[in-house]
Amino acid sequence: MSDTTYTPPKVWTWEQESGGRFASINRPIAGATHDKDLPVGEHPYQLYSLATPNGVKVTVMLEELLAAGHSGAEYDAWLINIGEGDQFGSGFVEVNPNSKIPALMDRSGDAPVRVFESGSILVHLAEKFDAFLPKEGAARAEVMNWLFWQMGSAPYLGGGFGHFYAYAPEKYEYPINRFSMEAKRQLDVLDRQLADNRYIAGEDYSIADMAIWAWYGQLVLGRLYEAAEFLDVESYTHVLRWAKEIDARPAVSRGRMVNRAFGELHTQLRERHDASDFETKTQDKLEPADADS
């Protein structure tokens, strides 16, 4: 890349990879690149995902449902390695034609139902189990307001700020400044809301908290883009208070581990098929066995 001003052509064409982390999985066309069936386990819900912020939203929700006594929410979680292009397999594309994680197959009824987009999955599960989402009225509207706020805002945080600050092949002042400004504005929106509310939509924990925490909670806790100091996250005191409270929930700790294929080995539960897997199948317990085989 050069420092000269870029003049766009009349018609854009895809000539080469854009560079930076994840460049190999970005392309201007949809559809499958190879044939690959998805595995199916024994539980009502089959999740195909990776522990990115969008993936964490759903595994936290499933673990919270189980912790609340909803045994019908048992699930199998299968790892989709986006760095290796698993999301472009034919089976995954059938579940999510947009080739993005997470994707869910609900096999609890007479016919399987595909559910994709993390917000859609959260609402689907909340309505299925009548949990973490008020049934009606102003309380429901407020949760939905903040859920959709997250869905619309996070692309600026991840695809905007995160890309140019952490993943782009070269750093340029303009895009970093532009998206840093927006990331900090969003944190200020949250900080003002949480100044008068224990949780995002009021006094009750909801799917809006799960969705927003996966992105902004982890950001202020120093887990995204190594950007906590750069964004001065300590100044958002109400967001920090809220993020730490949610982080302390046992179901959230478990949800963060599911489909995780990076970080310290004891935090990685690459597949989850039973609650006991958290004790017996984290990667620190599996890798020594792999080395001996």
C-alpha positions in Angstrom: 0.0 0.0 0.0 1.2 3.5 -0.7 0.6 6.8 1.0 -0.8 8.4 -2.1 -4.4 9.3 -2.4 -6.5 6.5 -3.9 -8.7 7.3 -6.9 -11.4 4.7 -7.2 -11.9 3.2 -10.7 -15.3 3.5 -12.4 -16.0 -0.2 -11.7 -14.4 -2.0 -8.8 -13.0 -5.4 -9.5 -11.6 -8.0 -7.1 -7.9 -8.3 -8.1 -6.1 -9.4 -5.0 -6.5 -10.0 -1.3 -7.0 -6.9 0.7 -4.2 -7.8 3.2 -4.3 -7.9 6.9 -5.6 -10.6 9.3 -8.6 -12.5 7.9 -7.9 -11.3 4.4 -7.9 -14.9 3.1 -11.6 -15.4 4.0 -12.9 -12.1 2.6 -14.4 -12.3 -0.9 -17.1 -10.4 -2.9 -19.3 -13.4 -3.6 -21.5 -15.8 -1.6 -22.1 -19.5 -1.7 -20.2 -22.6 -0.8 -16.6 -23.3 -1.9 -16.6 -27.0 -1.0 -18.8 -29.8 0.0 -18.9 -30.6 3.7 -21.7 -31.9 5.8 -22.2 -30.6 9.3 -22.1 -33.0 12.2 -25.3 -33.5 14.3 -25.3 -34.5 17.9 -28.0 -35.8 20.2 -29.3 -32.6 21.8 -32.3 -30.4 20.6 -30.0 -27.5 19.6 -27.0 -27.8 17.3 -24.8 -24.8 17.3 -22.0 -24.2 14.7 -19.8 -21.4 15.9 -16.5 -19.9 17.1 -15.9 -17.8 20.3 -15.8 -14.5 18.6 -18.0 -11.8 20.3 -20.9 -12.8 18.1 -20.4 -16.4 18.9 -20.1 -15.8 22.6 -23.5 -14.1 22.7 -25.2 -17.4 21.9 -23.2 -19.7 24.1 -23.7 -17.4 27.0 -27.4 -17.5 26.4 -27.5 -21.2 26.2 -25.5 -21.6 29.4 -27.7 -19.0 31.2 -30.8 -21.0 30.1 -29.3 -24.2 31.5 -28.3 -22.4 34.7 -31.8 -21.2 35.1 -33.2 -24.7 35.0 -34.3 -24.9 31.3 -33.0 -28.5 30.7 -34.6 -28.4 27.2 -31.9 -26.0 26.2 -29.2 -28.7 26.1 -27.0 -28.2 23.0 -24.1 -29.5 21.0 -21.6 -26.9 20.0 -19.4 -27.6 17.0 -16.3 -25.6 16.1 -16.4 -23.6 12.9 -12.9 -22.5 12.2 -13.4 -19.4 10.1 -9.6 -19.0 9.5 -9.8 -22.3 7.6 -12.9 -21.5 5.7 -15.3 -23.9 7.5 -18.1 -21.3 7.0 -18.0 -21.8 3.3 -18.7 -25.6 3.5 -22.0 -26.6 1.8 -23.6 -27.8 5.0 -22.9 -24.5 6.8 -24.1 -22.4 3.9 -27.4 -24.4 4.0 -27.8 -23.2 7.6 -26.6 -19.7 7.0 -26.4 -18.5 3.4 -24.4 -15.5 4.7 -21.5 -17.7 5.8 -21.1 -16.0 9.2 -21.1 -17.6 12.7 -23.0 -18.3 14.8 -25.6 -20.6 13.1 -28.1 -22.7 14.9 -30.3 -25.6 14.0 -33.3 -26.0 16.3 -34.2 -29.7 16.2 -36.6 -29.5 19.2 -39.8 -29.7 17.1 -41.2 -31.9 14.3 -39.1 -30.2 11.6 -35.6 -28.6 12.0 -35.6 -24.9 12.0 -32.5 -22.9 10.9 -31.7 -19.7 12.8 -28.9 -17.4 11.8 -27.7 -13.9 12.9 -26.8 -13.8 16.6 -29.6 -11.4 17.5 -32.2 -13.6 15.8 -30.8 -16.6 17.7 -31.1 -14.7 21.0 -34.7 -13.7 20.4 -35.6 -17.2 19.2 -34.2 -18.9 22.3 -35.7 -16.2 24.6 -39.1 -16.7 23.2 -38.8 -20.5 23.2 -38.0 -20.6 26.9 -39.8 -17.4 28.0 -36.5 -16.2 29.5 -34.4 -13.0 29.5 -36.9 -11.1 27.4 -40.0 -9.5 28.8 -43.2 -10.7 27.1 -44.7 -7.3 26.2 -45.0 -3.6 26.7 -42.3 -1.0 27.4 -40.0 -3.5 29.1 -39.8 -5.7 26.0 -39.4 -2.7 23.7 -36.5 -1.4 25.7 -34.7 -4.8 25.6 -35.3 -4.9 21.8 -34.1 -1.3 21.4 -30.7 -2.1 23.0 -30.4 -5.5 21.2 -30.8 -3.8 17.9 -28.5 -1.0 19.0 -25.8 -3.6 19.4 -26.5 -5.2 16.1 -26.2 -1.9 14.3 -23.3 -0.5 16.3 -20.9 -3.4 16.6 -19.9 -3.4 12.9 -18.3 0.0 13.5 -16.4 -1.3 16.5 -15.3 -4.6 14.9 -15.1 -4.0 11.2 -14.2 -0.3 11.6 -12.1 0.3 14.7 -10.9 -3.2 15.3 -9.9 -3.7 11.6 -8.0 -0.5 11.2 -6.4 -0.4 14.7 -5.5 -4.1 15.1 -5.8 -6.0 11.8 -5.1 -3.8 8.8 -1.7 -4.5 7.1 -0.7 -0.8 7.7 -2.0 1.8 10.1 -3.4 5.1 8.8 -4.4 8.0 11.0 -7.7 8.9 9.2 -9.6 5.6 9.6 -8.2 5.0 13.1 -9.3 8.4 14.2 -12.7 8.1 12.5 -13.6 4.8 14.1 -12.0 5.6 17.4 -14.3 8.6 17.7 -17.3 6.3 16.9 -16.2 3.6 19.4 -15.8 6.2 22.1 -19.2 7.7 21.3 -20.8 4.3 21.6 -19.1 3.7 25.0 -20.4 7.0 26.1 -23.9 6.0 25.1 -23.6 2.9 27.2 -22.0 4.7 30.1 -24.9 7.2 30.3 -27.5 4.5 30.1 -25.8 2.4 32.8 -25.4 5.4 35.1 -29.1 5.0 36.1 -29.6 1.3 35.4 -28.1 -1.8 36.8 -28.4 -3.6 33.5 -28.7 -2.2 30.0 -32.5 -2.2 29.7 -33.3 -1.6 33.4 -33.1 -3.7 36.6 -33.3 -7.1 34.9 -30.6 -9.0 33.1 -31.6 -9.7 29.5 -30.5 -10.8 26.1 -29.5 -7.2 25.5 -26.9 -7.5 28.2 -25.6 -10.7 26.7 -25.3 -9.2 23.2 -23.7 -5.9 24.3 -21.4 -7.5 26.9 -19.9 -9.9 24.3 -18.5 -6.8 22.4 -18.3 -3.8 24.7 -18.0 -5.6 28.0 -15.0 -7.6 26.7 -13.6 -4.4 25.2 -13.5 -2.5 28.5 -12.2 -5.6 30.2 -9.2 -5.5 27.9 -10.0 -8.6 25.8 -10.5 -7.0 22.3 -7.9 -5.5 20.0 -5.4 -4.7 22.9 -7.1 -1.3 22.8 -8.3 -0.7 26.4 -5.6 1.9 27.1 -5.9 3.5 23.7 -9.6 4.0 24.2 -9.2 5.0 27.8 -11.8 2.5 28.9 -11.2 3.2 32.6 -13.1 6.5 32.1 -16.3 4.7 31.4 -16.9 3.8 35.0 -20.5 2.6 34.7 -19.7 0.4 31.7 -16.8 -1.1 33.7 -19.0 -1.8 36.8 -21.6 -3.5 34.6 -19.0 -5.5 32.6 -17.4 -6.8 35.7 -20.7 -7.9 37.2 -21.7 -9.8 34.2 -18.2 -11.3 33.8 -18.6 -12.8 37.3 -21.6 -14.9 36.3 -20.7 -18.6 36.1 -22.8 -19.1 33.0 -20.9 -16.3 31.3 -17.6 -17.8 32.2 -18.7 -21.1 30.7 -20.1 -19.4 27.6 -16.8 -17.7 26.9 -15.1 -21.0 26.8 -17.3 -22.8 24.3 -16.0 -23.0 20.7 -12.9 -21.2 21.8 -9.8 -22.2 19.8 -7.4 -19.5 21.0 -6.0 -18.2 24.2 -4.8 -20.2 27.2 -5.5 -23.9 26.9 -7.6 -24.2 30.0 -10.1 -21.6 28.6 -10.7 -23.6 25.3 -13.6 -25.9 25.1 -13.5 -26.4 21.3 -16.6 -28.6 21.3 -19.3 -28.8 23.9 -21.7 -31.8 24.1 -22.3 -32.1 27.9 -21.9 -30.0 31.0 -19.2 -32.3 32.2 -17.0 -31.2 29.2 -16.0 -28.1 31.1 -14.2 -30.2 33.6 -12.9 -33.0 31.3 -12.4 -31.7 27.7 -10.8 -28.3 27.8 -7.8 -28.2 25.6 -5.2 -28.3 28.4 -6.6 -31.8 29.2 -6.7 -33.0 25.6 -3.4 -31.8 24.2 -1.2 -33.9 26.5 -3.2 -36.9 25.5 -2.8 -36.0 21.8 1.0 -35.7 22.2 1.1 -39.2 23.8 -0.9 -40.9 21.1 
